[in-house]
Amino acid sequence: MKSKKAILLWSVFIGSWILSQVGLAQEKPNILWITIEDTSPQFIGCYGNEDASTPVIDQLAQEGVRFTNAFSTGTVCSPSRSTIITGVRTFEMGTGHHRSNYAIPSFIHGFPYYMKKEGYYVTNNSKTDYNVGNIKDFTNEAWNESSDKAGWWNRKPGQPFFAVFNFNDSHQSRTMSMSYDWYAENVWNHLSEEDRILDNAFEMPPFYNDTPEMRKQFARVYNSIKLTDNRIGNLLQKLEKDNLRDDTIIFFYADHGEGMPRGKTNGINYGYRVPFVVWFPEKYKHLSPWGTSGAVAEELISFEDLAPTLISLTGGNVPEYLNGRILMGKDRSEAIDHLVLSSDRADNGPDMVRSITDGRFVYSRNFVPFTPQVRHIRYINIGEITQHMRDDLAKDKLNPLQKSVFSARPSEFLYDIKNDIWETNNLVDDPRYTAYLKKMRKQLDLEILEAKDVHFLPEYEIGLISKKGTAYEYRTNTGNYPIKKIYAAASLSGKLGYQIAKRQIALLKSKNSIVRYWAITGLRCQSEIVLKPYKNQLLAAIEDTYPPVAITASAISFDHFKQEKAAEKLREFCLHNNMDLALMAINGLLYIDEKQPFVQTILKVHNLPNRNYNVKAACMDFLGILNLVPNTAENEH
């Protein structure tokens, strides 16, 4: 009898405990995370574009908080998503090159891993593209479920959820890269007649030529975003139908800036800035430090802040390796006065830009400025809008601003993005802004050195490091990585003239191979007349023992001095089994005038087995310049 009574009491206790835990779980907010692709805030209604049709997003902003200074830490999807999922900036972890998939330290996890520890059911529907090694295990550890069927519906009763939905309807494939017929089938035909935005129903950004054909292509942006807005509306209806809206905080944002020429892949505001809205239900409005019901937050936020914010918001302990801010809740971090952003290789188009912004100004330092803003990236070149732009350039139909996107860049940009949202006026040489320029230069220099930016190593070097370790851990070992010496050499790249060239030539004698790499990269930016006195030194550098130096010296020597020895070296490296070196050599050929001597080599490379996408894409760009292959999306398959 006593035993039965004890069992009964124990059962009541256990039942009460279970109910209390369910109650506690229900007190934690659900979080719905809506991400869209390749979209700048300039094309969203609540950000002031009266031509846009985004009523669902606009209502979220009208009832929630709209951020005016939200920035992606990169300008193309996989580097941006690397920072989103890990909370670590790409130039600290070595993940800045698009789809490089290098190893990261074992102690760095996808942040939903920490939310699972707090009892959350975490799902991803369904894009990953995290740009890290061992991607299958990394993804499985991060999520309870990651698939195109994932959502809140498989959680336990009363279990709080974090559910991510990725909408790709505004992706660059829809807005420009695939053919117009493909766009019509996948976007236009999915819109009702009243939803469709016509070619004459919007203003063209000034760096695109305002012609009927360009308008036909650019209307794809507006219609793709309209379809995205419709899809978001359907998701929110499901949330409402499941009676979850009152318990769910909703985040909405894009993964980086607009996926059009000069936007995506470019280290300027048009590539970095994103729309970002947070909506709070009544019971969780107290968590918003900005207010709600149409509040506008001007504080600076970046993707580095998302991981610590979500971990903290759901009750977890933020790991020490996360340096971003906690944006809301009791442990909210103080606002900051600037952000550091970065843009590196996108597909087959190498680049290196470091930027700093205070929300009013964006300052960008271009470390390989001899390539233009619209450089040779296959996924951009196959777009019909890019081909119209290049055709208008050849026919001299573009104004100076429109031509500038195809010219070598200056080493620095400074834009007043409050008064010049389309970044048409570079203020670097305007004496009225000298104080801003000096301040932002100094801030960026200090931030790069403090972070020990690992992308000042050529990607070839990061590939070698990643065979035995991680770039993140290599970077933090000061004995391995003399960043001050390397950055001193890199800081000369893009600066022009005889005195700079003289210093760069002297650095070619450095014992440090990375210093020599930056010396030769800087010399690649110099004009033929400046380099002429150093012809012999450049020819000698062709035999440098460090391949990236030899490749770049060969590109310079052939381009300016037509040295056959240099041509042979370039052919040799185009055929190299190391894909980083092969890509570097082929890219060297894309930006020289005389391409004909290399046609047979490029044809051979393209037909070789085991060449990766980037090498094949660079080959196609080379052949496309010479009109030896058509520049169409269909030709890629």
C-alpha positions as CSV (number, residue, x, y, z in Angstrom):
1,M,0.0,0.0,0.0
2,K,2.8,2.3,1.0
3,S,4.6,1.4,-2.2
4,K,1.5,2.2,-4.4
5,K,1.2,5.6,-2.6
6,A,4.8,6.4,-3.2
7,I,4.5,5.4,-6.9
8,L,1.5,7.7,-7.2
9,L,3.2,10.6,-5.6
10,W,6.3,10.1,-7.7
11,S,4.1,9.9,-10.9
12,V,2.4,13.2,-10.0
13,F,5.8,14.8,-9.4
14,I,7.2,13.6,-12.7
15,G,4.0,14.7,-14.5
16,S,4.2,18.2,-12.9
17,W,7.9,18.5,-13.8
18,I,7.2,17.5,-17.5
19,L,4.4,20.1,-17.7
20,S,6.6,22.7,-16.1
21,Q,9.3,22.1,-18.7
22,V,6.8,22.3,-21.5
23,G,5.6,25.6,-20.1
24,L,9.2,26.8,-19.8
25,A,9.9,25.8,-23.4
26,Q,6.8,27.6,-24.6
27,E,8.0,30.8,-22.9
28,K,11.0,30.9,-25.2
29,P,10.2,32.7,-28.5
30,N,10.0,30.8,-31.7
31,I,12.2,32.3,-34.4
32,L,11.4,32.3,-38.1
33,W,14.2,33.3,-40.3
34,I,13.5,34.4,-43.9
35,T,16.4,34.9,-46.2
36,I,16.3,36.0,-49.8
37,E,19.0,36.2,-52.4
38,D,21.0,38.9,-54.2
39,T,18.9,41.9,-53.2
40,S,19.7,45.5,-52.3
41,P,17.3,47.6,-50.2
42,Q,17.0,50.1,-53.1
43,F,14.5,47.6,-54.7
44,I,12.2,47.1,-51.7
45,G,9.1,49.3,-51.2
46,C,9.7,50.0,-47.5
47,Y,13.1,51.4,-48.3
48,G,11.6,54.1,-50.4
49,N,11.2,52.5,-53.9
50,E,7.7,53.4,-54.9
51,D,8.1,51.4,-58.1
52,A,8.6,48.1,-56.2
53,S,5.8,45.8,-55.3
54,T,6.7,44.2,-52.0
55,P,3.6,44.5,-49.8
56,V,4.4,41.5,-47.5
57,I,7.9,42.7,-46.7
58,D,6.6,46.3,-46.3
59,Q,4.0,45.2,-43.8
60,L,6.6,43.4,-41.7
61,A,8.6,46.6,-41.7
62,Q,5.5,48.7,-40.9
63,E,4.7,46.5,-37.9
64,G,8.3,45.7,-36.9
65,V,11.8,47.3,-37.1
66,R,13.5,48.3,-40.4
67,F,17.3,48.5,-40.3
68,T,18.9,51.1,-42.6
69,N,22.5,50.1,-42.0
70,A,22.6,46.3,-42.3
71,F,25.5,44.9,-44.2
72,S,26.6,41.5,-45.5
73,T,30.2,40.7,-44.6
74,G,30.7,39.6,-48.2
75,T,29.4,40.3,-51.7
76,V,28.6,36.7,-52.9
77,C,26.6,33.9,-51.3
78,S,28.9,31.3,-50.0
79,P,31.3,33.7,-48.1
80,S,28.3,35.6,-46.8
81,R,26.7,32.4,-45.6
82,S,30.0,31.3,-44.1
83,T,29.9,34.2,-41.7
84,I,26.1,33.8,-41.1
85,I,26.4,30.2,-40.0
86,T,29.6,30.4,-38.0
87,G,29.6,34.0,-36.8
88,V,33.2,34.4,-37.9
89,R,34.4,36.8,-40.5
90,T,35.7,35.2,-43.7
91,F,39.1,37.0,-43.6
92,E,39.7,35.5,-40.2
93,M,38.7,32.0,-41.2
94,G,39.9,31.8,-44.8
95,T,36.4,31.4,-46.2
96,G,36.3,34.5,-48.3
97,H,36.8,32.8,-51.7
98,H,33.5,31.7,-53.2
99,R,33.0,27.9,-52.8
100,S,36.5,27.1,-51.6
101,N,35.4,24.7,-48.8
102,Y,38.6,24.8,-46.8
103,A,38.8,23.2,-43.3
104,I,37.9,25.3,-40.3
105,P,38.8,24.6,-36.6
106,S,36.8,21.8,-34.9
107,F,35.7,24.1,-32.1
108,I,33.8,26.3,-34.5
109,H,30.2,25.1,-35.0
110,G,27.2,26.3,-36.9
111,F,25.4,28.5,-34.4
112,P,22.1,26.4,-34.4
113,Y,24.2,23.7,-32.7
114,Y,24.2,25.9,-29.6
115,M,20.4,26.5,-29.9
116,K,19.8,22.8,-29.9
117,K,21.5,22.6,-26.6
118,E,18.9,25.1,-25.3
119,G,16.0,22.8,-26.4
120,Y,15.3,24.4,-29.7
121,Y,14.2,22.4,-32.8
122,V,16.4,23.9,-35.5
123,T,15.6,23.4,-39.2
124,N,16.9,24.7,-42.5
125,N,14.9,24.8,-45.7
126,S,17.1,24.3,-47.5
127,K,20.2,26.1,-48.9
128,T,23.5,25.5,-47.1
129,D,26.4,26.8,-49.3
130,Y,28.4,27.4,-46.1
131,N,31.8,27.4,-47.8
132,V,33.5,25.2,-45.2
133,G,35.2,21.8,-45.4
134,N,33.6,18.6,-44.3
135,I,30.2,20.2,-45.2
136,K,28.0,17.1,-44.6
137,D,29.1,16.6,-41.0
138,F,29.1,20.3,-40.3
139,T,25.5,20.6,-41.6
140,N,24.3,17.5,-39.7
141,E,25.8,18.8,-36.5
142,A,24.2,22.3,-36.9
143,W,20.6,21.3,-37.7
144,N,17.9,18.9,-36.5
145,E,16.8,18.8,-40.1
146,S,18.2,20.5,-43.3
147,S,16.2,19.7,-46.4
148,D,13.5,21.1,-48.7
149,K,10.9,19.5,-46.4
150,A,12.3,21.0,-43.2
151,G,10.2,23.2,-41.0
152,W,8.7,23.7,-37.5
153,W,6.1,21.0,-38.1
154,N,8.3,18.1,-37.0
155,R,9.2,19.4,-33.5
156,K,7.9,18.0,-30.2
157,P,4.7,19.5,-28.7
158,G,5.6,22.8,-27.0
159,Q,9.2,22.7,-28.2
160,P,10.4,26.2,-29.4
161,F,11.8,26.3,-32.9
162,F,14.2,28.1,-35.1
163,A,13.2,27.6,-38.7
164,V,15.1,29.0,-41.7
165,F,13.6,29.4,-45.1
166,N,15.7,30.4,-48.0
167,F,13.9,31.9,-51.1
168,N,15.9,31.8,-54.3
169,D,13.4,33.6,-56.6
170,S,15.4,36.8,-56.6
171,H,18.7,35.0,-57.2
172,Q,21.1,36.2,-60.0
173,S,20.1,33.2,-62.1
174,R,16.6,34.7,-62.3
175,T,17.5,38.3,-62.7
176,M,20.3,38.1,-65.3
177,S,22.4,34.9,-65.8
178,M,19.9,32.5,-67.3
179,S,18.2,33.3,-70.6
180,Y,15.2,35.5,-70.9
181,D,13.1,32.5,-71.9
182,W,14.2,30.7,-68.8
183,Y,13.3,33.7,-66.7
184,A,9.9,33.9,-68.3
185,E,9.2,30.2,-67.5
186,N,10.5,30.4,-63.9
187,V,9.4,33.9,-62.8
188,W,7.2,35.8,-65.2
189,N,4.7,32.9,-65.7
190,H,4.4,32.5,-62.0
191,L,3.0,36.0,-61.6
192,S,-0.6,37.1,-62.2
193,E,-1.1,39.8,-64.7
194,E,-1.7,42.4,-62.0
195,D,1.5,41.4,-60.2
196,R,3.7,41.8,-63.2
197,I,6.0,44.9,-63.4
198,L,6.4,46.2,-66.9
199,D,9.6,47.5,-68.5
200,N,8.7,51.2,-68.3
201,A,7.4,51.0,-64.7
202,F,10.7,51.9,-62.8
203,E,13.7,54.1,-62.8
204,M,17.0,52.7,-64.0
205,P,20.1,53.1,-61.9
206,P,22.3,55.7,-63.6
207,F,25.3,53.3,-64.2
208,Y,23.1,51.3,-66.6
209,N,22.2,52.6,-70.1
210,D,18.5,53.5,-70.2
211,T,17.5,51.6,-73.4
212,P,14.4,49.5,-74.2
213,E,16.6,46.3,-74.2
214,M,18.2,47.1,-70.9
215,R,14.8,47.9,-69.4
216,K,13.5,44.5,-70.6
217,Q,16.4,42.9,-68.7
218,F,16.3,45.0,-65.6
219,A,12.5,44.4,-65.2
220,R,13.6,40.9,-64.2
221,V,14.9,42.3,-60.9
222,Y,11.5,43.8,-59.9
223,N,9.5,40.8,-61.0
224,S,11.8,38.3,-59.3
225,I,11.5,40.3,-56.0
226,K,7.7,40.5,-56.5
227,L,7.6,36.7,-56.8
228,T,9.8,36.4,-53.7
229,D,7.4,38.7,-51.8
230,N,4.5,36.4,-52.8
231,R,6.3,33.3,-51.6
232,I,7.1,35.0,-48.2
233,G,3.4,35.8,-47.9
234,N,2.5,32.1,-48.4
235,L,4.9,31.1,-45.7
236,L,3.5,33.6,-43.2
237,Q,0.0,32.4,-43.9
238,K,1.1,28.9,-42.9
239,L,2.6,30.3,-39.7
240,E,-0.7,32.0,-39.0
241,K,-2.7,28.9,-39.9
242,D,-0.7,26.9,-37.4
243,N,-1.5,29.5,-34.7
244,L,2.2,30.3,-34.2
245,R,2.4,34.0,-35.3
246,D,1.8,35.3,-31.7
247,D,4.8,33.3,-30.4
248,T,7.3,33.9,-33.2
249,I,9.9,36.6,-33.9
250,I,10.4,37.0,-37.6
251,F,13.7,38.0,-39.2
252,F,13.9,39.0,-42.9
253,Y,17.0,39.8,-44.8
254,A,19.0,39.3,-48.0
255,D,22.3,37.4,-48.2
256,H,24.1,40.3,-49.9
257,G,23.6,43.1,-52.4
258,E,21.9,43.1,-55.8
259,G,22.9,40.3,-58.2
260,M,23.4,42.6,-61.2
261,P,26.6,43.9,-62.8
262,R,28.5,46.2,-60.4
263,G,26.5,44.9,-57.4
264,K,27.1,41.3,-56.4
265,T,30.9,40.4,-56.2
266,N,31.9,44.1,-55.8
267,G,33.2,45.7,-52.7
268,I,31.0,48.8,-52.6
269,N,27.7,49.6,-50.9
270,Y,25.7,48.1,-53.8
271,G,27.4,44.8,-53.1
272,Y,27.3,44.9,-49.3
273,R,24.2,46.6,-48.0
274,V,21.1,44.5,-47.5
275,P,17.4,44.9,-46.5
276,F,16.9,43.7,-42.9
277,V,13.6,43.7,-40.9
278,V,12.7,42.1,-37.6
279,W,9.1,41.6,-36.5
280,F,8.1,41.0,-32.9
281,P,4.8,39.6,-31.7
282,E,3.2,41.5,-28.8
283,K,4.5,39.2,-26.1
284,Y,8.1,39.7,-27.2
285,K,8.1,43.4,-28.0
286,H,10.0,44.0,-24.8
287,L,13.0,42.3,-26.4
288,S,13.3,45.1,-29.0
289,P,15.6,48.0,-27.9
290,W,14.5,49.9,-31.0
291,G,10.7,49.9,-30.4
292,T,8.3,48.3,-32.9
293,S,5.4,49.4,-35.1
294,G,7.4,50.9,-37.9
295,A,10.6,51.7,-36.0
296,V,13.7,52.5,-38.0
297,A,17.0,51.5,-36.6
298,E,20.1,53.3,-37.9
299,E,22.7,51.4,-35.9
300,L,25.3,49.4,-37.8
301,I,24.8,45.6,-37.9
302,S,26.5,42.9,-39.9
303,F,26.2,39.2,-40.4
304,E,28.9,38.7,-37.7
305,D,26.2,39.7,-35.2
306,L,23.6,37.1,-36.1
307,A,25.1,34.1,-34.4
308,P,25.8,35.7,-31.0
309,T,22.4,37.4,-31.1
310,L,20.5,34.1,-31.7
311,I,22.4,32.1,-29.2
312,S,21.9,34.8,-26.5
313,L,18.3,35.3,-27.4
314,T,17.5,31.6,-26.9
315,G,19.3,31.4,-23.6
316,G,22.7,29.9,-24.6
317,N,26.2,31.0,-23.7
318,V,28.0,32.8,-26.5
319,P,31.3,31.0,-27.2
320,E,34.5,33.1,-26.9
321,Y,35.4,32.9,-30.6
322,L,32.4,34.9,-31.6
323,N,33.2,38.6,-31.7
324,G,30.0,40.0,-33.1
325,R,27.4,42.0,-31.2
326,I,24.4,40.8,-29.3
327,L,21.7,42.9,-30.8
328,M,18.8,42.4,-28.4
329,G,17.8,41.1,-25.1
330,K,19.2,41.6,-21.6
331,D,22.8,41.1,-22.8
332,R,22.6,43.5,-25.7
333,S,26.0,44.9,-26.8
334,E,26.8,48.6,-27.2
335,A,26.4,50.1,-30.7
336,I,29.5,50.5,-32.8
337,D,30.7,53.3,-35.1
338,H,32.1,51.3,-38.0
339,L,32.1,47.9,-39.7
340,V,34.8,46.2,-41.7
341,L,33.6,44.3,-44.8
342,S,35.4,42.2,-47.5
343,S,35.1,40.9,-51.0
344,D,37.3,38.2,-52.4
345,R,37.3,35.7,-55.3
346,A,33.8,35.1,-56.9
347,D,33.8,32.0,-59.0
348,N,36.6,32.4,-61.6
349,G,37.1,36.1,-60.9
350,P,39.8,36.7,-58.2
351,D,39.6,40.0,-56.3
352,M,40.5,41.6,-53.0
353,V,38.6,44.5,-51.6
354,R,38.5,45.7,-47.9
355,S,35.9,48.2,-46.9
356,I,34.9,50.2,-43.9
357,T,31.6,52.0,-43.3
358,D,30.1,54.2,-40.7
359,G,26.7,54.1,-42.4
360,R,27.1,57.5,-44.0
361,F,30.3,56.8,-46.0
362,V,31.7,53.6,-47.5
363,Y,35.5,53.5,-48.0
364,S,36.9,50.7,-50.1
365,R,40.5,49.7,-50.7
366,N,41.0,47.8,-54.0
367,F,44.1,45.7,-53.8
368,V,44.0,44.4,-57.3
369,P,42.5,47.4,-59.1
370,F,43.8,46.5,-62.6
371,T,40.6,44.4,-62.9
372,P,37.3,46.4,-63.4
373,Q,34.1,46.3,-61.4
374,V,32.5,44.2,-64.1
375,R,35.4,41.8,-64.4
376,H,35.5,38.4,-66.2
377,I,33.2,36.1,-64.1
378,R,31.5,33.6,-66.3
379,Y,28.2,33.7,-64.4
380,I,28.0,37.4,-65.0
381,N,29.4,37.3,-68.6
382,I,26.7,34.9,-69.8
383,G,23.9,37.3,-68.7
384,E,22.2,39.0,-71.6
385,I,22.3,42.4,-69.7
386,T,26.1,42.1,-69.4
387,Q,26.3,41.4,-73.1
388,H,24.2,44.4,-73.9
389,M,26.4,46.6,-71.7
390,R,29.6,45.3,-73.4
391,D,28.0,45.8,-76.8
392,D,27.0,49.4,-76.0
393,L,30.6,49.9,-74.7
394,A,32.0,48.7,-78.0
395,K,29.6,51.0,-80.0
396,D,30.5,54.0,-77.7
397,K,26.9,54.4,-76.5
398,L,27.8,54.7,-72.8
399,N,28.4,57.8,-70.8
400,P,31.6,58.1,-68.6
401,L,29.9,56.7,-65.5
402,Q,28.6,53.7,-67.5
403,K,31.9,53.1,-69.1
404,S,33.8,53.2,-65.8
405,V,32.5,49.8,-64.7
406,F,34.6,48.3,-67.5
407,S,37.8,50.2,-66.7
408,A,40.5,49.5,-64.2
409,R,39.5,50.7,-60.8
410,P,41.2,53.3,-58.7
411,S,43.0,52.0,-55.6
412,E,40.3,53.7,-53.4
413,F,36.6,54.5,-53.4
414,L,34.9,56.9,-51.0
415,Y,31.2,57.2,-51.4
416,D,28.7,59.3,-49.5
417,I,25.9,56.7,-49.5
418,K,23.4,59.0,-47.8
419,N,23.5,61.6,-50.6
420,D,24.7,59.3,-53.4
421,I,23.0,56.0,-53.0
422,W,24.1,54.7,-56.5
423,E,27.7,55.6,-55.8
424,T,28.3,57.8,-58.8
425,N,30.8,60.2,-57.4
426,N,34.1,59.0,-55.9
427,L,35.1,61.5,-53.3
428,V,38.7,60.4,-52.8
429,D,40.2,63.4,-54.6
430,D,37.6,65.9,-53.2
431,P,39.4,68.1,-50.6
432,R,36.2,68.6,-48.7
433,Y,36.3,65.0,-47.7
434,T,40.0,64.6,-46.9
435,A,39.3,64.3,-43.1
436,Y,36.8,61.4,-43.7
437,L,39.3,59.7,-46.1
438,K,42.2,59.9,-43.7
439,K,40.1,58.6,-40.8
440,M,38.7,55.7,-42.6
441,R,42.0,54.7,-44.2
442,K,43.6,54.6,-40.7
443,Q,40.7,52.7,-39.2
444,L,40.9,50.1,-42.0
445,D,44.6,49.7,-41.7
446,L,44.3,49.1,-37.9
447,E,41.4,46.6,-38.3
448,I,43.2,44.6,-41.0
449,L,46.3,44.3,-38.8
450,E,44.4,43.5,-35.7
451,A,42.3,40.8,-37.4
452,K,45.4,39.4,-39.1
453,D,43.5,39.2,-42.3
454,V,44.4,35.8,-43.7
455,H,43.4,36.6,-47.3
456,F,46.5,38.6,-47.7
457,L,47.9,35.2,-48.5
458,P,47.2,34.1,-52.1
459,E,44.6,31.4,-52.3
460,Y,47.3,29.0,-53.5
461,E,48.9,29.4,-50.1
462,I,45.6,28.9,-48.2
463,G,45.1,25.7,-50.1
464,L,48.5,24.4,-49.0
465,I,47.9,25.3,-45.4
466,S,44.5,23.7,-45.4
467,K,46.0,20.3,-46.3
468,K,47.4,20.0,-42.8
469,G,45.6,22.6,-40.7
470,T,43.3,25.6,-41.0
471,A,43.9,29.2,-42.1
472,Y,42.2,30.4,-38.9
473,E,44.8,28.7,-36.7
474,Y,47.7,29.6,-39.0
475,R,46.7,33.2,-38.9
476,T,46.7,33.4,-35.1
477,N,50.3,32.1,-34.9
478,T,52.3,35.2,-35.2
479,G,55.5,33.2,-35.9
480,N,53.8,31.8,-39.0
481,Y,52.2,35.0,-40.3
482,P,54.1,38.3,-40.3
483,I,51.1,40.3,-41.2
484,K,52.8,43.7,-40.7
485,K,55.5,43.0,-43.2
486,I,53.1,41.5,-45.7
487,Y,50.6,44.3,-45.3
488,A,53.2,46.9,-45.8
489,A,53.9,45.4,-49.2
490,A,50.2,44.9,-50.0
491,S,49.5,48.5,-49.1
492,L,51.5,49.7,-52.1
493,S,49.4,47.7,-54.6
494,G,47.3,50.1,-56.7
495,K,49.4,53.1,-55.9
496,L,51.0,54.3,-59.1
497,G,54.1,56.1,-60.3
498,Y,57.9,55.7,-60.6
499,Q,58.7,56.0,-56.8
500,I,56.1,53.3,-55.9
501,A,57.4,51.0,-58.6
502,K,61.0,51.5,-57.4
503,R,59.9,50.3,-53.9
504,Q,58.0,47.4,-55.3
505,I,61.0,46.3,-57.4
506,A,63.2,46.4,-54.3
507,L,60.6,44.2,-52.5
508,L,61.0,41.5,-55.2
509,K,64.3,40.6,-53.4
510,S,62.5,39.9,-50.1
511,K,63.1,36.5,-48.5
512,N,59.4,36.3,-47.8
513,S,57.5,34.9,-50.7
514,I,54.2,36.6,-49.8
515,V,56.0,40.0,-49.7
516,R,57.3,39.2,-53.2
517,Y,53.8,38.2,-54.3
518,W,52.4,41.6,-53.2
519,A,55.3,43.4,-54.8
520,I,54.6,41.8,-58.2
521,T,50.9,42.2,-57.8
522,G,51.4,45.9,-57.3
523,L,53.7,46.1,-60.3
524,R,50.9,44.5,-62.4
525,C,48.9,47.7,-61.7
526,Q,51.7,50.0,-63.1
527,S,51.7,51.3,-66.7
528,E,54.2,50.1,-69.3
529,I,56.1,53.4,-69.3
530,V,56.6,53.2,-65.5
531,L,57.8,49.5,-65.8
532,K,60.1,49.9,-68.8
533,P,63.2,50.7,-66.7
534,Y,62.7,47.5,-64.8
535,K,62.3,45.1,-67.7
536,N,65.3,43.0,-66.7
537,Q,64.1,42.6,-63.1
538,L,60.6,41.6,-64.3
539,L,62.1,39.0,-66.6
540,A,64.2,37.6,-63.8
541,A,61.0,37.3,-61.6
542,I,59.6,34.9,-64.2
543,E,61.9,32.3,-62.6
544,D,60.9,33.1,-59.0
545,T,60.6,29.9,-57.0
546,Y,57.2,31.0,-55.7
547,P,54.6,30.2,-58.4
548,P,52.2,33.1,-57.9
549,V,55.2,35.5,-58.3
550,A,56.4,33.7,-61.5
551,I,52.9,33.7,-63.0
552,T,52.2,37.4,-62.4
553,A,55.7,38.4,-63.6
554,S,55.1,36.4,-66.8
555,A,51.8,38.2,-67.4
556,I,53.5,41.6,-67.0
557,S,56.5,40.6,-69.2
558,F,54.4,39.3,-72.0
559,D,51.7,42.0,-71.9
560,H,54.2,44.9,-71.9
561,F,57.4,43.4,-73.5
562,K,56.1,40.4,-75.6
563,Q,58.7,38.1,-74.1
564,E,58.2,34.5,-75.5
565,K,59.8,33.1,-72.4
566,A,57.0,34.7,-70.4
567,A,54.4,33.2,-72.8
568,E,55.9,29.7,-72.3
569,K,55.7,30.1,-68.6
570,L,52.0,31.2,-68.8
571,R,51.2,28.2,-71.0
572,E,52.9,25.9,-68.5
573,F,51.0,27.2,-65.6
574,C,47.6,27.2,-67.5
575,L,48.1,23.4,-67.7
576,H,49.2,23.0,-64.1
577,N,47.4,20.4,-61.9
578,N,47.1,22.8,-59.1
579,M,43.8,24.5,-59.9
580,D,44.7,27.7,-58.0
581,L,47.8,28.2,-60.1
582,A,46.0,27.3,-63.3
583,L,43.2,29.8,-62.6
584,M,45.8,32.5,-61.8
585,A,47.5,32.0,-65.1
586,I,44.4,32.0,-67.1
587,N,43.2,35.1,-65.4
588,G,46.5,36.7,-66.2
589,L,45.6,36.1,-69.9
590,L,42.1,37.6,-69.6
591,Y,43.6,41.1,-68.9
592,I,46.3,41.2,-71.5
593,D,45.8,42.7,-75.0
594,E,47.4,39.9,-77.1
595,K,45.5,36.7,-76.6
596,Q,45.9,34.9,-79.9
597,P,49.2,33.0,-78.9
598,F,47.3,31.3,-76.1
599,V,44.2,30.0,-77.9
600,Q,45.4,26.4,-78.4
601,T,46.6,26.2,-74.8
602,I,43.2,27.4,-73.5
603,L,41.3,24.9,-75.7
604,K,43.5,22.1,-74.4
605,V,43.0,23.1,-70.8
606,H,39.2,23.3,-71.2
607,N,39.2,19.8,-72.6
608,L,41.4,18.3,-69.9
609,P,39.7,16.0,-67.4
610,N,39.6,16.9,-63.7
611,R,39.6,20.7,-64.3
612,N,37.4,22.4,-61.7
613,Y,34.5,24.7,-62.6
614,N,36.6,27.9,-62.0
615,V,39.3,26.9,-64.5
616,K,36.8,25.8,-67.1
617,A,34.8,29.0,-66.6
618,A,37.9,31.1,-67.0
619,C,38.7,29.2,-70.2
620,M,35.2,30.0,-71.5
621,D,35.6,33.6,-70.7
622,F,38.9,33.7,-72.6
623,L,37.3,32.0,-75.6
624,G,34.2,34.2,-75.3
625,I,36.3,37.4,-75.6
626,L,37.6,36.2,-78.9
627,N,34.1,35.1,-80.0
628,L,35.2,31.5,-80.2
629,V,32.3,30.3,-78.1
630,P,28.8,31.9,-77.6
631,N,28.2,33.7,-74.3
632,T,25.0,32.0,-73.3
633,A,23.8,30.1,-70.3
634,E,22.7,27.2,-72.4
635,N,26.3,26.8,-73.7
636,E,27.5,26.1,-70.1
637,H,25.7,22.7,-70.0
